[in-house]
Amino acid sequence: MSKKVKVLAWIVICCILGVIFLLPFIWMLSTSLMGTEQIVKYPPEIFPSPFTLRSFRYIFESTHFFMYFKNSSIITILNIVGTLISTTLVAYGFAKYEAKLKGLWFTILISTMMVPYFVTIIPLYNIYAKLRFTNTILPLVLPNMLAGSSFSIFLLHQFFKSFPKEIEESARIDGCSELKILFKMVLPNSKAILFVVAIFMFVWTWNDYFGPAIFLNDEPKYTLAVGLVFLNSSISGYKDALDQGPVMAMALLTVLPIIVLYACFQKYFIRGIVSSGLKG
């Protein structure tokens, strides 16, 4: 098989897989623009005819969408900022400094990635309940502010290990402090990997349903993920129990920031993954 035929075959396979992966998104977009009659119609139709924005009007007029959006934004921003600051310091320390049992501690830290979040939820809830942190955003942001993201530490550690030691040594000879070397020399050259950490944290926090559902009790504190499930459970009171138009409209508005973020920073994401050493 010639090289051109192989390339063409891969292009065809990628196109087919792309269409398959896009089908749920296309269905969500199409359903959000359909009327009730077309949604419940059998056999189902893919393209809305005619287009209608009644589902989006329902979201804006009959739900607390903007309140959910504000709550999700606050939690996400705090998690991104806290993760970037705390995990950068931890990862740089593991990558550049020697200490007794450093390898053991780093192994223990990375091994926590294999522990499912659901396993720790009961002891975590008991701790936060005793500290009276439940029904606040503290359980959702405090761990990441204290370098609780071992995956982010791993990514940054892999990148910092590859940073030239000669540059740091020359800076020390010139009298630079360790923090000045980190913030003035290392981090300006680490924008790509920092973007990757920020994107991962954004997607994880923005889509997180389990944490907010466990720790938040009042609807004014709900995030978009919890609000979406809350809407889905109450949609039976809106015209028809099978009418999923408002749910799909809210789901579309929920995933839209992630799509926009990835579209804008795709090149940084790919560059950061490659530079961190996670090569396929």
N, C-alpha and C positions, 0 to 999 in steps of 0.2 A: 504494500500500500504506500503510495507516494505521500510526501509531506503535505502537499496541498489538500489531498483527500482527507488526511488525518485532521488537519486544521478545520476543514469544512464540516467534518463529522462532529468535532467538538463544539463548533458554533451551533450546529443544529441541536445537539444535546443540551447545551446551555440555554438556548431559546425555549426549548420544550420545558425544561425545569423552571425557567423564569416564569413562563405562563402558568405552570402548576402552582408555584409559590404565590403568584399574584391573584389567583382565583378567589381566595377568601377576602382579599382587600377589594377586589372588583365587586364581589357580591355585597360586601358591606356598604360600599359607595352607592351601588345601584339601589339597594333596599332603602337606604336613607332618603332617596329621591323619589320613591314610589308612594302612591296613595294606598289607603287601606285595602281597597278592593283588589288591587294588583298584587299586593303582598300575600294575601290569603288565597289567591287564585291558584287552581290546579289544572294542568301542570304549571309549575312555576315559570316565570319569565325572567330573563336576565336584564333586559334593558327597560328602564322606566318609560312608560308612555301613558299620559304625558308626565313631564317633569313637575315635581311639586316640592316646595320647601316647608311644607306643613310640619314635618318632623323636627326641623331646626327651630321653627317658631315655637313648637311645644317645649323644646329644651330650654330656650331662652325665657319663655313666659311662665312655665309651670314648674320648673325645677330651680335649684340653687346652683346652677352650673358655674357661675362666676365666683361664688363663694368656694366651691370645691376647687376651682382652678387656682384661686389665691392660696388656699391651704397647701395644695400640691406644690405650688411654686416656692413657697416659703420653705417647706421641708426639703425640697430638692436643692435649692440654693445653699441652705445651711449644710447639707450633707456634702455637696461638691466642695465648698470652701473648706469645711472641716477635714475632709478626706485629703485634699491636696496638701494642706499644711501638715497634718499629723503624719500621714504615711510617707511624705517626702523626707521628713526628719528621721523616721525609723528606717526606711529603706537606705538612705545615704549612710547612716551609722553602720548598718550591717554590711554594706558594700565596701566601705572605705577604711574602717577602723578594726583593729584586732583586739580581741578580748578573750578571756578564758571561757570555754564552752560556748563560743559564739555559734559554731556550727550546730550544736545541739539545740540551742534556743531557736535558731532560725528554722531548723527542721520541725520543731514543735509548732512554731508559728505557722508554717506552711501547711502542716498536717491538719490544722483546723479547717482548711478548705474542704476537707472530706467529711466534716461533721455537718449533717443537714440542719438547717435553721430550725426546722420544726421540732427537732429533738431537744433543743435548748429553750424552747418557748415557755415551758412551765416554770423552770427555775428562774428564768428572766422575769416572768410576770410576778412571781413571788417577791423577787428583789425589788422591782419597781413599785409594787404595791406597798411594801414596807417603807420605801422612801417617799411614798405619796406622789409618785411621778405618773401614775396611770391617768388617763383622760387628758394628757398633755402631749406636746410633741417631743418632750425630752427622751422617751424611750426610742423614738424614731431617728433622732439626730445625735444623741450622746455617744453611742458606740463608734460612729464614724468620725466624730470629733476627737476620739481617743485612739485613733489608728486601729479601728476594729475591722477594717477591710484587708484581710490577708492577701487577697488576689491583687489589690492595688499595690501593696508592698512588694509582692513578687515581681510585678511588671516593672516598677521603678527600680528595684534592686538589680534586675537583669540589665537595665539600661545604664545605671550608675557604674556597674562593674566594667563596662566597656568604655567609660569615659577616660581619656588619656591621663595617666598619673603625672606625666611631665608638666602638664599645664598647672595642676594643683601644686606640685612641688615648687615650680618657679614662682607661683603666687605666695607661697609660704616664705620663700627666701626674701621676697619683696616686703614682707611684714603683714600680709593679709591674715585676718583671723579666719577660723574655720567657718563661721557663719557667713562671713563676707565672701569666702570662696564659693560656698554653696549658692548664695543668693545673687552674687554678681557675675559668677563665671559658669557654674554648672547649670543652674536653672534656665538662664537665657538660651542655652544650647539644648534644652530639654523640652521645648515647646510641644513637639510632636507627641511624645509619650505622655506629657501632662494632659494634652487634649484627649488622648485615649482613655486615661483614667477618669477624666471628667465626663466623657461620653458614657462610659460603662456605668459610672455612678448615677448619671442622669437617668439612663434607661432603667436601671434597677430600682431607683427610688420612685420614679414617675409611675412605673407599672406595679409597684408593690401594693398588694391588696391585703395580704395576711397580717402584716405588722399593724397598719392602721385599723384593721377590723378588730384586732385583739385589744389594742391599747386605747383606742378612741371610742367613747360611748355616746357623745352628743353629736347630733347631725351637723350643727354649725362648725364642727371641727373635722368633718369628713374630708377625705381627699377624693380626687376624681375616680380612682379605682373603686373605692367604697361607694361613692355616689352612683356609679354606673350599675353596680350590683343592686343597690337600693332601688334604683329606677326600674331595673329588670324585674324585681320582685313585686313592684307595685303597678306594673304596666297593665295588669289584668283589669284595672278599673278604667282604662282609657279605650273606649269604643269596643275593642275586641282583644281577647287574650292572645290571639295569634299575631297581632299587629306589632311587629318588631321594628318599625320605622324609627321611633324615637330612640330606642336602644342603640340601633345601628348609627344614628346620627351622633349620639353622644360618644359612642365608641370611636367614630371617625374623628371627632374633635379631640378626643383623648390621645390618639396616636399621631395626630398631625404634627405636634411639636417635635416628636422623635424623628419623623420623616424629614422635616425641614432641617433639623440639626444635622442629621447624617448627610443630607444633600449639600449643606454648606461646608461641612468639615470633613468630607470623605477623604480627601488627599492626606490630611493630617492623621486621620484614623489609620489608613493603610501604612503610611510612613512610620507611625509610632509602633504598630504591631511588628513591622519588619525590624526596626531598630531595637526592640526589646528582646529579640532573640527567639520569639515564638514563630518560627518558620516551619511551614508545612513540608 
